[in-house]
Amino acid sequence: MAKPRILFTGNFLIRHWGRGRTGIDMRLMAAATRMDMPSLSFSERDIARFLAPLGFMRNIGAKMMNSRLVKTAANFRPDFMFISHCDYVTNETLEEIRAKAPGIRIVHINCDPVETQHCKDQISRRMHSCDAIFVTTAGGILKTWTTGKNVVGFFPNPSDGAFETLDNSTKTGFRYDLFFAGRPALADARAKLLDELVPALGPSVRFGLFGMDRAPLVVGRDYETALEESKMGLSLNRFENWKWYQSDRITHLMANGILAFQHAGNSMQDFFGENETAYFSSAAELADKVRHFNSHDRERAAVAAAGRKRYRELFDARRVLSYMIETVEGSRHSSPYEWAQEVYR
């Protein structure tokens, strides 16, 4: 059977000029390449901005970008089109693409927390235009977006070895004992947690804290360097207590052998035991565990190594991409995907 041809339409961060490599789109495209699937990228936001007259007339740029996307699909003739947030791409464009590439399956992927209205609106907008929707949250809320003609399911944050290049579990010398970087947002539970955690840890823990209105944010290579220099990290989310939801920072930590602390309310225990990551339910519990692992380095390294191995095996981008393709096709799963029960039709 011929390998499927895939058009990845998302944010490939061209306009960041080398200061960003963190996107899920990039990892999925890397997976397609590793599996010898003919693939092509289309960076929606970048192309819309490049085509905008004078660089800021976005409505005109967006209209021109949509026509270029149709042309790209007509030329490439993909079997699958993966489209991420892509607010500028219209549903009318998707219908034109269907006409130009008969038999195409259009898949919307969304990695934002479904608690936000913007995320809900994005998914609702695509539910009647896409053959499938995959989000990084599980649970009954997924049924909200089923139409009887589509498939809606969970997908985990994927990892690829060209992006997660570290193994900090083998290291002993670090600049930071604990790392966190994030942009503040409204209704952000992370800010309150950090307000309690920072004074609780005190100067005994070297905290590399970036962003969150406390210090300049690190991005691009500076972000990667901060990861290289970190023993442990916080996988904090704007909203906790959503089944299996994690931002992609969980990948940046666990798949790089950095001991990750994550909230116990997200049911990630279904995938990782306490010998692979550290769970907490409060700032006080988190502070206790940070201090414990900071002073028990051999135990820290063992948990981080086990977590790295498990994450890379379980959520390898090739495995995640295969799962989505097989699920959309309705074919038999080639692997016992541990999250496959969270699919609704």
C-alpha positions as CSV (number, residue, x, y, z in Angstrom):
1,M,0.0,0.0,0.0
2,A,1.3,3.5,-0.9
3,K,2.3,5.7,1.9
4,P,-0.3,8.5,2.5
5,R,0.6,12.0,1.3
6,I,0.1,14.6,4.1
7,L,-0.2,18.4,3.9
8,F,0.6,19.9,7.3
9,T,-1.0,23.3,7.7
10,G,-0.1,25.1,10.9
11,N,2.4,27.5,12.4
12,F,5.9,26.6,11.5
13,L,7.3,29.8,13.0
14,I,9.2,31.1,10.0
15,R,8.9,34.7,11.2
16,H,10.6,33.8,14.5
17,W,13.8,33.5,12.4
18,G,15.1,30.5,14.3
19,R,13.8,31.4,17.7
20,G,11.1,28.7,17.9
21,R,11.1,24.9,17.5
22,T,8.5,23.9,20.0
23,G,5.4,23.2,17.8
24,I,3.5,20.0,17.6
25,D,3.2,20.5,13.9
26,M,6.9,20.2,13.5
27,R,7.1,17.0,15.4
28,L,4.3,15.3,13.4
29,M,5.9,16.3,10.2
30,A,9.2,14.9,11.3
31,A,7.4,11.7,12.1
32,A,5.9,11.6,8.6
33,T,9.4,12.0,7.1
34,R,10.8,9.2,9.3
35,M,8.0,6.9,8.1
36,D,8.7,7.8,4.4
37,M,5.3,9.5,4.0
38,P,5.5,12.3,1.4
39,S,4.7,15.5,3.3
40,L,4.6,19.2,2.8
41,S,4.3,22.1,5.2
42,F,2.2,25.3,4.8
43,S,2.8,27.9,7.5
44,E,-0.5,29.7,7.6
45,R,0.3,32.7,9.8
46,D,3.6,33.4,8.2
47,I,2.3,33.2,4.6
48,A,-0.7,35.5,5.5
49,R,1.7,38.0,6.9
50,F,4.2,37.8,4.0
51,L,1.3,38.4,1.5
52,A,-0.3,41.2,3.4
53,P,0.3,44.6,1.6
54,L,2.8,46.6,3.6
55,G,3.1,43.7,6.0
56,F,0.1,44.7,8.2
57,M,-3.1,44.5,6.1
58,R,-3.9,41.1,7.5
59,N,-7.4,40.7,6.0
60,I,-6.0,41.0,2.5
61,G,-3.0,38.8,3.4
62,A,-5.4,36.2,4.8
63,K,-7.5,36.1,1.7
64,M,-4.5,35.7,-0.5
65,M,-3.1,33.0,1.8
66,N,-6.3,31.0,1.5
67,S,-6.1,31.0,-2.3
68,R,-2.4,29.9,-2.1
69,L,-3.4,27.1,0.3
70,V,-6.0,25.8,-2.3
71,K,-3.4,26.0,-5.0
72,T,-0.9,24.1,-2.8
73,A,-3.4,21.3,-2.1
74,A,-4.3,21.1,-5.8
75,N,-0.7,20.8,-6.8
76,F,0.4,18.4,-4.0
77,R,-2.9,16.4,-3.9
78,P,-2.6,15.0,-0.4
79,D,-4.5,12.1,1.1
80,F,-4.5,13.8,4.5
81,M,-4.5,17.5,5.5
82,F,-3.6,18.2,9.1
83,I,-4.7,21.6,10.1
84,S,-3.9,23.0,13.6
85,H,-5.3,26.3,15.0
86,C,-5.1,28.2,11.8
87,D,-7.6,31.0,12.5
88,Y,-7.1,32.6,9.1
89,V,-8.0,29.4,7.1
90,T,-11.7,29.5,6.2
91,N,-14.1,26.5,6.0
92,E,-14.9,27.6,2.5
93,T,-11.2,27.0,1.7
94,L,-11.4,23.5,3.1
95,E,-14.4,22.8,0.8
96,E,-12.5,24.1,-2.2
97,I,-9.6,21.8,-1.3
98,R,-11.9,18.8,-1.1
99,A,-13.0,19.6,-4.7
100,K,-9.3,19.9,-5.8
101,A,-8.1,16.8,-4.0
102,P,-11.0,14.2,-4.0
103,G,-10.9,11.7,-1.2
104,I,-8.8,13.9,1.1
105,R,-9.3,13.5,4.8
106,I,-9.1,16.8,6.7
107,V,-8.0,16.5,10.4
108,H,-8.1,19.4,12.9
109,I,-5.6,19.1,15.8
110,N,-5.8,21.4,18.8
111,C,-3.4,21.5,21.7
112,D,-5.0,24.4,23.7
113,P,-6.9,23.8,27.0
114,V,-10.6,23.2,26.2
115,E,-11.5,25.3,29.2
116,T,-10.9,28.4,27.2
117,Q,-13.7,29.8,25.1
118,H,-11.3,30.4,22.2
119,C,-10.4,26.8,22.0
120,K,-14.1,25.7,22.2
121,D,-14.9,28.1,19.4
122,Q,-12.0,26.9,17.2
123,I,-13.1,23.3,17.5
124,S,-16.8,24.1,17.0
125,R,-15.9,26.0,13.9
126,R,-14.2,23.0,12.4
127,M,-16.5,20.2,13.5
128,H,-18.7,20.2,10.4
129,S,-15.8,20.8,8.0
130,C,-13.3,18.2,9.1
131,D,-13.3,14.4,9.0
132,A,-11.6,14.2,12.4
133,I,-10.7,16.4,15.4
134,F,-8.0,15.5,17.9
135,V,-7.3,17.4,21.1
136,T,-4.9,17.1,23.9
137,T,-7.7,16.7,26.4
138,A,-9.8,13.6,27.1
139,G,-13.1,13.0,28.6
140,G,-16.8,13.4,27.8
141,I,-16.4,16.9,26.5
142,L,-15.2,15.4,23.3
143,K,-18.7,14.2,22.5
144,T,-19.7,17.8,22.2
145,W,-18.0,18.0,18.8
146,T,-19.3,14.8,17.2
147,T,-21.6,15.2,14.3
148,G,-22.3,11.6,13.2
149,K,-20.0,12.1,10.3
150,N,-16.7,12.8,12.0
151,V,-14.4,11.2,14.6
152,V,-13.3,13.1,17.7
153,G,-10.5,11.9,20.0
154,F,-7.6,12.5,22.3
155,F,-4.0,12.7,21.1
156,P,-0.9,13.0,23.4
157,N,1.8,15.6,23.0
158,P,4.3,13.9,20.6
159,S,8.0,13.6,21.0
160,D,10.7,13.3,18.3
161,G,14.4,12.7,18.9
162,A,15.4,15.6,16.6
163,F,13.7,18.0,19.0
164,E,14.1,16.3,22.4
165,T,17.9,15.8,22.2
166,L,18.9,15.7,25.8
167,D,19.2,13.1,28.6
168,N,19.6,15.2,31.8
169,S,19.0,12.0,33.8
170,T,22.7,11.1,33.2
171,K,24.0,14.5,34.3
172,T,25.0,15.8,37.8
173,G,26.0,19.4,37.2
174,F,23.3,21.9,36.7
175,R,22.8,25.6,36.8
176,Y,19.1,25.3,37.9
177,D,17.6,22.8,40.3
178,L,14.1,23.6,39.1
179,F,12.9,25.2,35.8
180,F,9.7,26.8,34.6
181,A,9.0,29.1,31.8
182,G,5.6,30.5,30.8
183,R,3.6,33.5,29.6
184,P,1.0,34.8,32.1
185,A,-2.7,34.6,31.1
186,L,-6.1,35.4,32.5
187,A,-7.6,32.9,34.9
188,D,-4.1,31.3,35.3
189,A,-3.8,28.9,38.2
190,R,0.0,28.8,37.7
191,A,0.5,32.3,39.1
192,K,-1.1,31.4,42.4
193,L,0.9,28.2,42.7
194,L,4.1,30.0,42.1
195,D,3.2,32.7,44.6
196,E,3.1,30.0,47.3
197,L,5.9,27.8,45.9
198,V,8.7,30.4,45.5
199,P,8.9,31.5,49.2
200,A,8.3,27.9,50.4
201,L,11.4,26.7,48.5
202,G,13.6,29.7,49.5
203,P,17.2,30.1,48.4
204,S,18.1,26.4,48.9
205,V,16.6,25.6,45.5
206,R,18.1,27.3,42.5
207,F,14.9,28.2,40.6
208,G,15.2,29.1,36.9
209,L,11.9,30.9,36.6
210,F,11.3,32.7,33.4
211,G,8.2,34.8,32.4
212,M,5.0,34.9,34.4
213,D,5.7,38.6,35.1
214,R,8.7,37.7,37.2
215,A,11.6,37.6,34.7
216,P,12.2,37.8,31.0
217,L,10.8,34.8,29.1
218,V,13.3,32.6,27.3
219,V,12.5,31.3,23.8
220,G,14.3,29.5,21.0
221,R,17.9,28.5,21.6
222,D,17.8,30.3,25.0
223,Y,14.9,28.1,26.0
224,E,16.8,25.0,24.9
225,T,19.9,26.1,26.8
226,A,17.8,26.6,30.0
227,L,16.5,23.0,29.6
228,E,20.0,21.7,29.2
229,E,21.0,23.4,32.4
230,S,18.0,22.1,34.5
231,K,17.8,19.2,36.8
232,M,14.0,19.2,37.4
233,G,11.1,21.1,35.9
234,L,7.5,22.1,36.6
235,S,4.8,20.9,34.1
236,L,2.2,23.4,35.1
237,N,-1.0,24.2,33.1
238,R,-3.3,27.2,33.1
239,F,-6.1,24.8,34.0
240,E,-5.7,21.6,36.0
241,N,-8.0,18.7,36.7
242,W,-8.8,17.9,33.0
243,K,-8.3,14.3,32.1
244,W,-4.9,13.8,30.4
245,Y,-4.5,17.4,29.5
246,Q,-0.9,18.7,29.5
247,S,0.7,21.5,27.7
248,D,3.6,20.5,25.4
249,R,6.1,21.4,28.1
250,I,5.6,17.9,29.5
251,T,7.3,16.7,26.4
252,H,10.2,19.2,26.8
253,L,10.8,17.9,30.3
254,M,10.1,14.2,30.4
255,A,11.5,13.3,27.0
256,N,14.7,15.2,27.8
257,G,15.3,13.3,31.1
258,I,14.3,16.3,33.3
259,L,12.4,15.1,36.3
260,A,8.9,16.5,35.8
261,F,6.5,17.6,38.5
262,Q,2.9,17.5,37.4
263,H,-0.6,18.0,39.0
264,A,-2.2,14.8,40.2
265,G,-5.6,15.8,39.1
266,N,-5.0,15.2,35.3
267,S,-5.1,11.4,35.5
268,M,-1.7,11.1,33.9
269,Q,-1.2,8.2,36.3
270,D,-2.9,6.2,33.6
271,F,0.4,6.5,31.7
272,F,3.2,7.2,34.2
273,G,3.9,5.8,37.6
274,E,5.6,7.6,40.5
275,N,8.8,5.9,39.5
276,E,8.6,7.9,36.2
277,T,7.4,11.4,37.3
278,A,6.4,13.2,40.4
279,Y,2.8,14.2,41.2
280,F,1.5,16.9,43.5
281,S,-1.9,18.2,44.7
282,S,-0.9,21.4,46.5
283,A,2.0,23.9,46.6
284,A,3.1,22.5,50.0
285,E,3.3,19.0,48.7
286,L,5.1,20.2,45.6
287,A,7.7,22.1,47.7
288,D,8.3,19.0,49.8
289,K,8.9,16.8,46.8
290,V,11.1,19.3,45.1
291,R,13.3,19.5,48.3
292,H,13.3,15.7,48.5
293,F,14.5,15.0,45.0
294,N,16.9,17.9,45.1
295,S,18.7,16.3,48.0
296,H,18.4,12.7,46.7
297,D,20.1,13.0,43.3
298,R,20.4,9.3,42.6
299,E,16.6,8.9,43.1
300,R,16.0,12.0,40.9
301,A,18.1,10.5,38.1
302,A,16.4,7.1,38.3
303,V,12.9,8.6,38.1
304,A,13.9,11.0,35.3
305,A,15.5,8.2,33.3
306,A,12.5,5.9,33.6
307,G,10.2,8.8,32.7
308,R,12.3,9.7,29.6
309,K,12.3,6.1,28.4
310,R,8.5,5.7,28.9
311,Y,7.6,9.0,27.3
312,R,9.7,8.4,24.2
313,E,8.2,4.9,23.8
314,L,4.6,5.8,24.5
315,F,4.3,9.2,22.8
316,D,6.8,8.8,20.0
317,A,5.5,11.2,17.2
318,R,5.5,8.3,14.7
319,R,3.2,6.3,17.0
320,V,0.9,9.3,17.6
321,L,0.7,10.0,13.9
322,S,0.0,6.4,13.0
323,Y,-2.8,6.3,15.6
324,M,-4.5,9.4,14.1
325,I,-4.2,8.1,10.5
326,E,-5.5,4.7,11.4
327,T,-8.4,6.1,13.5
328,V,-9.5,8.4,10.7
329,E,-9.3,5.6,8.2
330,G,-11.2,3.3,10.5
331,S,-8.6,0.7,10.0
332,R,-7.4,-1.8,12.7
333,H,-4.9,-0.2,15.0
334,S,-1.4,-1.4,14.5
335,S,-0.4,-0.9,18.1
336,P,-2.3,-1.1,21.4
337,Y,-2.5,2.6,21.8
338,E,-3.1,3.2,25.5
339,W,-5.4,6.2,25.0
340,A,-7.5,4.8,22.1
341,Q,-10.6,4.4,24.3
342,E,-11.0,8.2,24.2
343,V,-12.4,8.3,20.6
344,Y,-16.0,9.2,19.8
345,R,-18.0,8.9,16.6
